Amino acid sequence: MSRKGLFLFLATGLAWGMPYFFIRIAAAEFSAPMIIFARTLVGAAVLIPLAIKRGVLKETLKAWPYVLAFAVLEMVGPWWLLTTAEGGNPSHINSGLAGLLIATVPFFGVFISYFYIGDKSVIHPKTLFGLAVGFIGLVLLVGIDSVTGAVEPIWVGAVILAAIGYAIAPAIISKKIPNVPSEGVISVSMVLVAAVYVIPAFLNPLATPTAKPSADGWIALAVLGVVCSAIAFALFFELIREIGSMRASTITYMNTVIAIVLGVTFLSEPLTPGMMIGIPLVIVGSIFATRKHK
């Protein structure tokens, strides 16, 4: 990997490892619709001018049905599931575990590549080994921590459902509109998602009727919009150009580490027995499942 590729990989990993931490802070004061609306509004404000400058907006709008499907599966559903799962008092699920579960995106991507895109090359003995190891890691993670009361299985399922959405969304773009630039797809998607959440956000902007947003809450909202949405996607576009989409997908492993470190260090989230056993297995399994084997 070149120096530029390494820089982009580290920068993107940091930008996409941070959302779980800041969602946890913002969700204590703002409602899920308000958080998602703010993220996408800011993201659209940054990325739409970029799409216009590069002349990709018109081409993207022609493919609006697939862009809408992408927006629903990549943002409308997953961002609501994630934000709601990390909300509550106490939180339903901690930020580190949310990051770990989202790291299973490449894991589900293998199945989608085989059955939907038709890429038969993904089925290899080492790939199957990786799938098995990753699944065992998830079972141990959910099983051990459920017994100890550390997690609620229903919210683990919600985040895994979000991961499935993350895996399906780009596959639709890859199969149906592979020639439409990513900048256009993401920027238009953010406009669509902001439109979906604008009314719910203003009807119910706060986490509780008596909540009074603090400076920390507003800062978290701003970081989610500017850094974790607009800048993160812009960096990811450049990363894909530099190292390719397959290798770029492994950014989720770095996201997990950052999410766990931030959660344990600043939010006093515990490193549970299930996480200590399940995390290595999920990461090793995901690496084997997504790596190209000869």
URKAFEN-V503465 format. One record per residue. N is the residue number from 1. SS is DSSP state (2 for helix, 1 for strand, 0 for the rest). PSI is psi in radians with two decimals (* if undefined). OMEGA is omega as a letter, one per 20 degrees, with the letter a starting at -180 (* if undefined). Layout:
[[N & SS & PSI & OMEGA] [N & SS & PSI & OMEGA]]
This chain:
[[1 & 0 & 2.34 & a] [2 & 0 & 2.93 & r] [3 & 2 & -0.68 & r] [4 & 2 & -0.75 & r] [5 & 2 & -0.72 & r] [6 & 2 & -0.74 & r] [7 & 2 & -0.81 & a] [8 & 2 & -0.68 & r] [9 & 2 & -0.82 & a] [10 & 2 & -0.73 & a] [11 & 2 & -0.73 & r] [12 & 2 & -0.70 & r] [13 & 2 & -0.70 & r] [14 & 2 & -0.80 & a] [15 & 2 & -0.59 & a] [16 & 2 & -0.04 & r] [17 & 2 & -0.32 & a] [18 & 0 & -0.50 & a] [19 & 2 & -0.69 & a] [20 & 2 & -0.67 & r] [21 & 2 & -0.85 & a] [22 & 2 & -0.50 & r] [23 & 2 & -0.72 & r] [24 & 2 & -0.72 & r] [25 & 2 & -0.85 & a] [26 & 2 & -0.64 & a] [27 & 2 & -0.30 & r] [28 & 0 & -0.29 & a] [29 & 0 & -0.54 & a] [30 & 1 & 2.69 & r] [31 & 0 & 2.80 & r] [32 & 2 & -0.78 & r] [33 & 2 & -0.69 & r] [34 & 2 & -0.71 & r] [35 & 2 & -0.80 & a] [36 & 2 & -0.72 & r] [37 & 2 & -0.78 & a] [38 & 2 & -0.77 & a] [39 & 2 & -0.85 & a] [40 & 2 & -0.57 & r] [41 & 2 & -0.82 & r] [42 & 2 & -0.77 & r] [43 & 2 & -0.76 & r] [44 & 2 & -0.68 & a] [45 & 2 & -0.55 & r] [46 & 2 & -0.73 & a] [47 & 2 & -0.51 & r] [48 & 2 & -0.82 & r] [49 & 2 & -0.63 & r] [50 & 2 & -0.74 & r] [51 & 2 & -0.68 & r] [52 & 2 & -0.76 & a] [53 & 2 & -0.66 & a] [54 & 0 & 0.00 & r] [55 & 0 & 0.58 & a] [56 & 0 & -0.04 & a] [57 & 2 & -0.77 & a] [58 & 2 & -0.76 & a] [59 & 2 & -0.66 & a] [60 & 2 & -0.73 & a] [61 & 2 & -0.51 & r] [62 & 2 & -0.46 & a] [63 & 0 & 0.52 & a] [64 & 2 & -0.59 & a] [65 & 2 & -0.71 & a] [66 & 2 & -0.59 & r] [67 & 2 & -0.69 & r] [68 & 2 & -0.75 & r] [69 & 2 & -0.73 & r] [70 & 2 & -0.79 & a] [71 & 2 & -0.72 & a] [72 & 2 & -0.79 & a] [73 & 2 & -0.44 & a] [74 & 2 & -0.56 & a] [75 & 2 & -0.95 & a] [76 & 2 & -0.91 & a] [77 & 2 & -1.02 & a] [78 & 2 & -0.72 & a] [79 & 2 & -0.59 & r] [80 & 2 & -0.77 & r] [81 & 2 & -0.81 & a] [82 & 2 & -0.82 & a] [83 & 2 & -0.69 & r] [84 & 2 & -0.69 & a] [85 & 2 & -0.64 & r] [86 & 2 & -0.10 & r] [87 & 0 & -2.89 & a] [88 & 0 & 2.83 & r] [89 & 0 & 1.68 & j] [90 & 0 & 2.94 & a] [91 & 0 & 2.49 & r] [92 & 0 & -0.58 & a] [93 & 0 & 2.44 & a] [94 & 0 & 2.85 & a] [95 & 2 & -0.62 & r] [96 & 2 & -0.77 & r] [97 & 2 & -0.65 & r] [98 & 2 & -0.77 & r] [99 & 2 & -0.70 & r] [100 & 2 & -0.81 & a] [101 & 2 & -0.61 & r] [102 & 2 & -0.40 & r] [103 & 0 & -0.10 & r] [104 & 0 & 0.03 & a] [105 & 2 & -0.89 & r] [106 & 2 & -0.53 & r] [107 & 2 & -0.87 & r] [108 & 2 & -0.49 & r] [109 & 2 & -0.52 & r] [110 & 2 & -0.81 & r] [111 & 2 & -0.73 & a] [112 & 2 & -0.69 & r] [113 & 2 & -0.67 & a] [114 & 2 & -0.88 & a] [115 & 2 & -0.52 & a] [116 & 2 & -0.90 & a] [117 & 2 & -0.47 & r] [118 & 0 & 0.40 & r] [119 & 0 & 1.66 & a] [120 & 2 & -0.26 & a] [121 & 2 & -0.25 & a] [122 & 2 & -0.30 & a] [123 & 0 & 1.85 & a] [124 & 0 & 2.60 & a] [125 & 2 & -0.69 & r] [126 & 2 & -0.57 & r] [127 & 2 & -0.80 & r] [128 & 2 & -0.65 & r] [129 & 2 & -0.77 & r] [130 & 2 & -0.73 & r] [131 & 2 & -0.73 & a] [132 & 2 & -0.78 & r] [133 & 2 & -0.77 & r] [134 & 2 & -0.70 & r] [135 & 2 & -0.74 & r] [136 & 2 & -0.70 & r] [137 & 2 & -0.74 & r] [138 & 2 & -0.72 & r] [139 & 2 & -0.78 & r] [140 & 2 & -0.73 & a] [141 & 2 & -0.94 & a] [142 & 2 & -0.72 & a] [143 & 2 & -0.88 & a] [144 & 2 & -0.81 & a] [145 & 2 & -0.41 & r] [146 & 2 & -0.71 & r] [147 & 2 & -0.68 & a] [148 & 0 & -0.05 & r] [149 & 0 & 0.26 & a] [150 & 0 & -0.49 & r] [151 & 0 & 2.80 & r] [152 & 0 & 2.04 & a] [153 & 2 & -0.60 & a] [154 & 2 & -0.61 & a] [155 & 2 & -0.49 & r] [156 & 2 & -0.76 & r] [157 & 2 & -0.65 & r] [158 & 2 & -0.74 & a] [159 & 2 & -0.65 & r] [160 & 2 & -0.66 & r] [161 & 2 & -0.68 & r] [162 & 2 & -0.71 & r] [163 & 2 & -0.66 & r] [164 & 2 & -0.71 & r] [165 & 2 & -0.76 & r] [166 & 2 & -0.58 & a] [167 & 2 & -0.64 & a] [168 & 2 & -0.73 & a] [169 & 2 & -0.94 & a] [170 & 2 & -0.44 & r] [171 & 2 & -0.64 & r] [172 & 2 & -0.79 & r] [173 & 2 & -0.76 & a] [174 & 2 & -0.65 & a] [175 & 2 & -0.72 & a] [176 & 2 & -0.70 & a] [177 & 0 & 1.07 & a] [178 & 0 & -0.37 & a] [179 & 0 & -0.07 & r] [180 & 0 & 2.16 & a] [181 & 0 & 2.48 & a] [182 & 2 & -0.63 & a] [183 & 2 & -0.73 & r] [184 & 2 & -0.76 & a] [185 & 2 & -0.82 & a] [186 & 2 & -0.77 & a] [187 & 2 & -0.78 & r] [188 & 2 & -0.66 & r] [189 & 2 & -0.73 & a] [190 & 2 & -0.64 & r] [191 & 2 & -0.77 & a] [192 & 2 & -0.75 & a] [193 & 2 & -0.71 & r] [194 & 2 & -0.68 & r] [195 & 2 & -0.64 & r] [196 & 2 & -0.68 & a] [197 & 2 & -0.07 & a] [198 & 2 & -0.80 & a] [199 & 2 & -0.88 & r] [200 & 2 & -0.61 & a] [201 & 2 & -0.74 & a] [202 & 2 & -0.37 & r] [203 & 2 & -0.55 & a] [204 & 0 & 1.30 & a] [205 & 0 & -0.43 & a] [206 & 1 & 2.75 & a] [207 & 0 & -0.65 & r] [208 & 0 & 2.67 & a] [209 & 0 & -0.46 & a] [210 & 0 & 0.00 & a] [211 & 0 & 2.46 & r] [212 & 0 & 1.81 & a] [213 & 0 & 2.31 & r] [214 & 0 & 3.08 & r] [215 & 2 & -0.68 & r] [216 & 2 & -0.69 & r] [217 & 2 & -0.77 & r] [218 & 2 & -0.69 & r] [219 & 2 & -0.75 & r] [220 & 2 & -0.72 & r] [221 & 2 & -0.73 & r] [222 & 2 & -0.75 & r] [223 & 2 & -0.71 & r] [224 & 2 & -0.69 & a] [225 & 2 & -0.85 & a] [226 & 2 & -0.94 & a] [227 & 2 & -0.90 & a] [228 & 2 & -0.17 & r] [229 & 2 & -1.23 & a] [230 & 2 & -1.00 & a] [231 & 2 & -0.70 & a] [232 & 2 & -0.79 & r] [233 & 2 & -0.69 & r] [234 & 2 & -0.76 & r] [235 & 2 & -0.69 & a] [236 & 2 & -0.64 & r] [237 & 2 & -0.81 & a] [238 & 2 & -0.64 & r] [239 & 2 & -0.75 & r] [240 & 2 & -0.73 & r] [241 & 2 & -0.57 & a] [242 & 2 & -0.75 & a] [243 & 2 & -0.05 & r] [244 & 0 & 2.71 & a] [245 & 2 & -0.62 & a] [246 & 2 & -0.88 & a] [247 & 2 & -0.56 & a] [248 & 2 & -0.48 & a] [249 & 0 & -0.38 & r] [250 & 0 & 0.02 & r] [251 & 2 & -0.40 & a] [252 & 2 & -0.46 & r] [253 & 2 & -0.72 & r] [254 & 2 & -0.65 & r] [255 & 2 & -0.73 & a] [256 & 2 & -0.83 & a] [257 & 2 & -0.80 & a] [258 & 2 & -0.75 & a] [259 & 2 & -0.74 & a] [260 & 2 & -0.77 & a] [261 & 2 & -0.79 & r] [262 & 2 & -0.75 & a] [263 & 2 & -0.79 & a] [264 & 2 & -0.69 & a] [265 & 2 & -0.78 & a] [266 & 2 & -0.35 & a] [267 & 0 & 0.08 & r] [268 & 0 & 0.62 & r] [269 & 0 & 2.47 & a] [270 & 0 & 2.64 & r] [271 & 0 & 1.72 & a] [272 & 0 & 2.85 & r] [273 & 2 & -0.72 & r] [274 & 2 & -0.67 & r] [275 & 2 & -0.73 & a] [276 & 2 & -0.55 & r] [277 & 2 & -0.74 & a] [278 & 2 & -0.62 & a] [279 & 2 & -0.92 & a] [280 & 2 & -0.68 & a] [281 & 2 & -0.73 & r] [282 & 2 & -0.75 & a] [283 & 2 & -0.80 & r] [284 & 2 & -0.76 & r] [285 & 2 & -0.72 & a] [286 & 2 & -0.67 & r] [287 & 2 & -0.81 & r] [288 & 2 & -0.64 & a] [289 & 2 & -0.48 & a] [290 & 2 & -0.26 & a] [291 & 0 & 2.49 & r] [292 & 0 & 2.18 & a] [293 & 0 & 2.46 & r] [294 & 0 & * & *]]
